[in-house]
Amino acid sequence: MLFDLRGRHRRRMVRVIYTGLALLMGVGLVGFGIGGGFGGGGLLNAASNNEGSNSASFANQIKKYGKLTRREPNNLVAWEKLTEAQLHEAGGEAYVTSTGLTGKGKELFHQAAQSWTSYLALNPPKPSSKLAQLMLPIYSEGGLNQPSEAVQVLQIVVAAKPKSAALYASLAQYAYKAKNVRVGDLASEKAVTLAPAAQKVRVKKELAEVKANPSGEKVYTTTTNGKTYTGKLGANGQLQATEVKKTTPAPAGTTSTKK
């Protein structure tokens, strides 16, 4: 295994489907088959239907397994079922809209993250890659925005699908966002190796750009009254910039002497 994992619907069913090329948010690898969001209708991709399930059933499962985990806190299966039920419920319109998470959604996302953490704390011999895959939207930029946790779940998914170039590219992206350069570099190298021959150069270039600018925010440079400023756009769309101080080089051939 490349990475050490021992460390710490119905129509709205929450599921991220990796079909050869997986989701990689915000880095522009469109040519690599990777989109910039979770699909229509909101942050979480409603990729498949479960006609026999409904909101009430998921709510009932949350109550059922919530009670069970409180009664049996070391019950690994109960924590897994609770997390899964919370993730399915999190795709409902009360939690996720086309504009993002609602207040209830953020609360439920946190609950799902806590259940997942409790599940992992019991050291399952083989953590569920299916559940890990479902957790990725929870930790993504559109969710709780916790790249370090996204790295953890992607490591589990990658271990189960070691031939996916897109999964390694996604892992590299989140590792760089989490300032984990070592894992980012390893995953980036693996992504390039596994990428189709026609895509290798582009994948390598764009992952290098992610490494150099993990946030993906564009840096702007402007000149006003003879002064140069550089910065990024703020939430209000205005440039938050600082002046670039010019340094005057010492004349060639001059030396300084100490007295």
Buried (B, 14 or more C-beta within 10 A) or exposed (E): EBBEEEEEBBEBBBBBEBEEBBBBBBBBBEEBBBBEEBBEBBBBBBBEEBEEBEBEBBEEBBEBBBEBBEEEEEBBEBBBBBBBBBBBBBBBEEBBEEEEBBEEBBEBBBBBBEBBBBBBEBEBEEBBBBBBBBBBBBBBBBBBEBBBBBBBBBBBBBBBBEEBBBBBBBBBBBBBBBEBEEBBBBBBBBBBEBBEEEBBEBBBEBBBBBBEEBEBEEEEEEEEEEEEBEBEBEEEEEEEBEEEEEEEEEEEEEEEEEE
